[in-house]
């Protein structure tokens, strides 16, 4: 069975900031019927649990007033835990939004597997296209992490358009679970024939 590691900054019930937690949960629980799904997310404890067929691992969380500092903290926390809890034969990594995408990029380089990104928004959308040092920094990190992903999946039309217009990324706009499963099948097929 194809093994996929998901990385998310949110997952219910331990880390909910907005709707991302529920979108990720819906996606991974549905995918777990056909794939062996592992997921790592921050919480207020280091541990593991099952959510249906999804194997979930948590890393301790500490919020920083600077989201970029938080990204670096979370990268270190996840990279220090992942080698001990996930199988070494992961087929690919699936990140959810920009912080997770930076982490997935590093994990994919270490494991020598591809990574994909689900984008639900972009910094130009979140900031209302305003310019600040923080906004420009996040844009650079998004461009860096998204541009080298095997696939960038846009989960809505505004994100699809923003990825193209602001970053020059030809994302795949998904409209249903079938679209996501088609991407998974394509990656699995590519991995088998390498």
N, C-alpha and C positions, 0 to 999 in steps of 0.2 A: 504494500500500500504506500502511496506517495505521502511523505511526511513534510509538513509545512509548519514553520515557526512564524507566528504572528507577534508583532510588537506594537503595543498601543500604550498611550499615556492615560487612557481611561478604560474602565471595565466595571460593570456593576457586580456586586453592590459596594465594593470597597473604594472605588475611585470614580466618582461621577462629577463632572464639571458642567457638562452640557449633553446634547443629544449624541455626541460621538460615542459615548459608552454604550448606548443602546444599539446604535447602528453596527458597531463592531460585534457586539454579542449576537445580534441577529445573523450577521454574515457568517461568523465562525461556527455557530451551532448548526446552521444549515449545511455548511461545507463539511462538517464532521461526519455526515452520513456517508461521504464518499472518500474522505481524506483523513489521515491521522494528523490531527491538529494539536499543536502546542501553542500556548500564548503566554507572554510575559508582560506584566504591567506593574506600575508602582502602587503600593498600598501602605498602610501603616504597620505592616509586619512583613518579615521574610517567611515565606511558606509556600504551600502548594495545596490545591484542591481540584476537584473535578466539577465541571459544569456540563452535565450530560456526558457526551463523548469527548469534550475538550479538556485537555490536561493544562492546568493553569499554574503558573509560578509567579510569585510576587517578589518584589524587591522593596526594601524599606524606602520610604518617601520622606523627603524634607523639602518644603517649598521655599523658594528663593524669591526675593522681590524682582530679581532680574531673570527673565525667562531663558536667556542664553546661558547664564550660569547654571540654571536648573537643568538645561539640556546636557551640559557637560557632567554634572553630578549624576544624572540618570544614566548616561553612557557608561560611566565607571561602575555604577551599581549593577547594571545589567551584565556588562562584560565580566564582572567578577563572579556572577552567579551562574550564567548560562552554561559554561563548560561542565558544570557538575550536575545539571538537571536535564538537559536535552540530549537526545541521541546524536552521535557524530555523523549519522547518515541522513541528515535533513536534506531534502531535495531543493528547497528554496525558502526564502524569507519574504514575508508579506508585512509591510509597514503601514500604519494608519496615521497619516498626516506628518507634518514636517519634523518634529522632534524624533518620532519613531523612525522616520526615513533616514535621518543621520545615523542613528544607532544601527539600523538594518544594513546600511552601506558598510559599516565597519564589520559587522558580523558576517556579511556575505564575503568580504575580502578574506577574513580569517578562515571561514569554512570552504572557501572557493566554490560558492554556489551563487546563483543569481538572486536578485531581490526585485520585488515589485512594490509599488506604492499606491495605496488608496488615498486619493485627495478628496476631501469633503469641502474644502475652502482653500483660499490662498491669502497670503498677507495683504495683497492689494484689496481683496474683498473685505477682509476683517478690519483693515484700517480705514476703509472708505477712500482708498487711494491717497491718503495723506502721507506726507513725507516727514519722517523723523529719523534720528540716528538708529533707534531701536527697530523701526519698521524697515529701514534699509538693510540692517543686519539680518533680520529674519528673512527678507527677500533673498539675500545672498545665500543663506543656509538652505532655503527651499530650492533655489536654482541648483545649488551644488548637489543636494541629495536626490532631487527629482531627475535631473538631467542624465544621471548614469544608471537609473533604474531600467531594468529590462522592459517593463511596462509601467506606465502611470495610468491609473484608473480614475477617471473623473466620475464622481457619484451624482453630479447634477450639471445642468447646462451652464450656469454662471462659472463654475469651477473649470469646466472644459474650456470655455472661452478665455478665462483669465490665464490658464496655463499656456494657451497658444499665444495670446496677445502680449502677456507680460514676460514670459519665459521662453517662448519659441518651442514649446514642448507639444508634440502631437500625441495627446493623451487618447485613451480609449474611453468614450463615454458609455457607461453601462446603464442599461434600462431595466435589467432583470438579473436574477440569479443565474440564468442560462448564460449571460454574457460573461460573468465572472468565471463560471465553470469552463467556458470555452477557452479563456485565457489559461486557466490551470491545466487543461488538457494539452494545450499547445506547449506550455513550458515542460510538462511531463514528457511529451513526445520528443521535444528537443533534447532533453536530458538523456533519454534512452538511446538516442541516435548520435551521441557524441563520442 
